[in-house]
Amino acid sequence: MDSAEFIIKKSIKDQPIGETENLTWFICDIGIFAIFKSNINIPDIKIFSEALCLALDLSKEEKEVYLIDGKKIILFYS
């Protein structure tokens, strides 16, 4: 497990900063991440649109996708 995965796993226990149709959003020490509510693939444009519903403009952030404990997670960071 790399350090990003460790930080994400630790932060999943915290209160989410919000929920949208397809994602539950969290903040962590290295950025913002979202847990997919289902296993369906969602286009990036839909993910960015849902982030904007929470006043999160993540369009210029780097992103990485993880599978942690069977959950698909997308991490945004600078």
Backbone bond lengths (Angstrom), bond angles and torsions (degrees), N, CA, C in turn:
res aa  C-N    CA-C-N  psi(-1)  N-CA   C-N-CA  omega(-1)  CA-C   N-CA-C  phi
1 M - - - 1.452 - - 1.531 107.59 -
2 D 1.329 115.71 128.69 1.467 118.75 178.50 1.532 110.39 -83.73
3 S 1.326 116.21 172.25 1.468 120.95 -174.68 1.532 112.39 -63.39
4 A 1.341 117.89 -36.18 1.467 120.64 178.76 1.526 110.23 -62.55
5 E 1.317 117.06 -43.78 1.465 120.40 178.86 1.524 110.91 -62.38
6 F 1.327 117.25 -40.55 1.459 121.27 178.58 1.532 110.32 -61.48
7 I 1.326 117.17 -45.47 1.467 121.71 -179.59 1.527 110.63 -63.94
8 I 1.328 117.16 -42.34 1.464 121.05 178.82 1.529 110.04 -62.36
9 K 1.338 117.22 -48.11 1.468 120.49 -179.50 1.525 111.48 -58.38
10 K 1.315 116.43 -39.24 1.462 120.80 178.77 1.534 110.65 -66.62
11 S 1.322 117.20 -39.63 1.464 121.91 -175.44 1.521 113.53 -78.33
12 I 1.322 118.40 -19.11 1.469 121.21 178.81 1.528 110.17 -61.31
13 K 1.320 116.73 -26.01 1.470 121.17 -179.51 1.524 111.66 -74.67
14 D 1.337 117.51 -15.46 1.469 121.88 -179.74 1.525 111.13 -78.39
15 Q 1.314 115.23 168.90 1.467 122.01 176.93 1.531 109.52 -68.80
16 P 1.338 119.18 131.89 1.466 120.22 175.16 1.526 111.02 -64.41
17 I 1.345 115.87 152.63 1.465 119.53 176.54 1.519 111.13 -86.48
18 G 1.325 116.63 -9.38 1.452 120.28 177.12 1.520 112.00 168.53
19 E 1.317 114.13 169.07 1.464 121.37 176.42 1.517 108.49 -132.28
20 T 1.323 115.06 143.56 1.459 121.47 173.50 1.529 107.18 -124.64
21 E 1.293 116.13 -174.39 1.464 120.86 -175.13 1.527 112.88 -53.58
22 N 1.319 117.30 -44.59 1.462 121.31 -173.07 1.522 115.22 -114.43
23 L 1.323 118.01 -6.58 1.462 120.95 -170.43 1.523 112.19 -138.52
24 T 1.337 115.12 149.95 1.458 122.08 169.47 1.524 105.97 -113.07
25 W 1.331 117.09 128.02 1.461 123.65 -169.42 1.524 112.01 -105.52
26 F 1.327 115.22 139.02 1.464 122.72 -179.84 1.527 109.35 -135.11
27 I 1.318 115.16 158.85 1.459 121.37 171.96 1.531 106.67 -111.58
28 C 1.336 115.76 146.48 1.460 120.28 177.23 1.531 108.79 -142.63
29 D 1.313 116.35 178.40 1.464 121.28 -175.85 1.527 113.63 -61.64
30 I 1.314 117.96 -23.72 1.470 119.99 -176.25 1.527 113.84 -110.55
31 G 1.318 117.97 -1.12 1.457 119.32 179.46 1.517 112.56 159.74
32 I 1.316 114.24 -148.89 1.458 122.94 179.03 1.520 107.44 -121.55
33 F 1.319 116.38 136.94 1.462 119.00 176.76 1.515 110.22 -132.87
34 A 1.315 114.39 158.49 1.457 121.09 179.79 1.520 109.07 -131.97
35 I 1.314 115.03 139.24 1.459 122.09 175.86 1.523 107.39 -100.22
36 F 1.314 115.87 127.97 1.457 121.11 177.36 1.529 108.98 -69.80
37 K 1.325 116.88 136.11 1.457 121.40 -179.87 1.526 112.46 -78.16
38 S 1.323 117.01 -20.33 1.465 121.11 178.05 1.524 108.65 -142.67
39 N 1.304 115.83 175.23 1.463 120.57 -177.28 1.528 113.77 -89.52
40 I 1.321 118.13 8.87 1.456 119.48 179.23 1.523 110.48 -75.52
41 N 1.305 116.26 148.94 1.467 120.83 176.21 1.522 109.26 -79.98
42 I 1.306 115.48 135.53 1.460 122.23 -179.62 1.521 107.48 -119.74
43 P 1.320 118.14 129.51 1.468 119.62 178.60 1.531 111.23 -62.70
44 D 1.327 115.44 149.48 1.469 120.61 -179.98 1.519 112.27 -53.41
45 I 1.321 117.21 -39.69 1.467 120.39 -177.97 1.533 110.50 -60.36
46 K 1.327 117.66 -36.29 1.468 122.01 178.01 1.532 110.22 -69.68
47 I 1.335 117.26 -39.84 1.464 120.87 178.06 1.525 109.98 -62.25
48 F 1.349 116.66 -46.78 1.465 120.29 179.29 1.523 111.49 -63.97
49 S 1.322 117.07 -36.52 1.461 121.82 178.50 1.526 110.61 -64.69
50 E 1.323 116.60 -42.75 1.459 120.14 178.63 1.531 110.52 -66.55
51 A 1.326 117.41 -37.14 1.468 120.74 177.42 1.530 110.24 -61.54
52 L 1.322 116.83 -40.54 1.465 120.16 179.23 1.525 112.27 -62.70
53 C 1.333 117.34 -28.05 1.470 120.57 176.47 1.524 111.17 -62.35
54 L 1.340 116.55 -23.11 1.465 121.74 177.64 1.528 111.36 -104.37
55 A 1.330 116.30 15.30 1.468 123.18 -179.05 1.522 111.70 64.04
56 L 1.324 116.87 33.40 1.465 122.52 176.98 1.523 109.00 -109.08
57 D 1.320 117.21 111.46 1.464 120.94 175.27 1.525 107.51 -96.20
58 L 1.314 115.81 99.48 1.461 121.83 -176.08 1.520 112.57 -105.19
59 S 1.313 117.09 11.53 1.468 121.51 -173.07 1.524 113.41 -64.23
60 K 1.330 118.81 -23.42 1.464 120.77 -178.29 1.529 112.46 -105.19
61 E 1.314 116.66 4.68 1.455 121.15 -178.45 1.531 110.90 -85.91
62 E 1.307 115.31 152.92 1.461 121.08 170.24 1.518 107.27 -72.94
63 K 1.327 117.09 156.35 1.463 118.74 178.38 1.517 110.39 -141.51
64 E 1.302 114.65 150.31 1.455 122.75 175.29 1.520 107.72 -139.40
65 V 1.324 115.97 147.05 1.457 121.09 178.95 1.523 108.39 -111.58
66 Y 1.317 115.22 137.10 1.460 122.44 -179.77 1.521 109.84 -127.63
67 L 1.308 115.61 156.27 1.458 122.53 168.63 1.523 105.07 -120.10
68 I 1.319 116.38 108.11 1.454 122.18 -176.37 1.524 108.67 -124.17
69 D 1.314 116.02 121.64 1.470 121.93 -178.91 1.526 111.50 51.82
70 G 1.321 116.21 39.63 1.461 121.77 177.69 1.519 114.92 78.19
71 K 1.329 117.75 4.88 1.468 121.42 -179.47 1.521 109.38 -108.93
72 K 1.336 115.48 132.87 1.462 120.72 175.57 1.519 108.57 -80.93
73 I 1.341 115.54 128.11 1.460 121.96 -175.37 1.524 108.95 -131.59
74 I 1.319 115.79 137.75 1.464 120.70 175.66 1.530 107.74 -116.52
75 L 1.343 114.69 127.56 1.459 122.37 -178.30 1.516 109.09 -107.80
76 F 1.323 116.55 131.73 1.470 122.84 175.45 1.528 107.83 -113.74
77 Y 1.328 116.25 133.34 1.464 120.78 -179.34 1.518 110.02 -152.90
78 S 1.331 116.47 162.81 1.463 121.77 178.65 1.507 110.35 -99.42
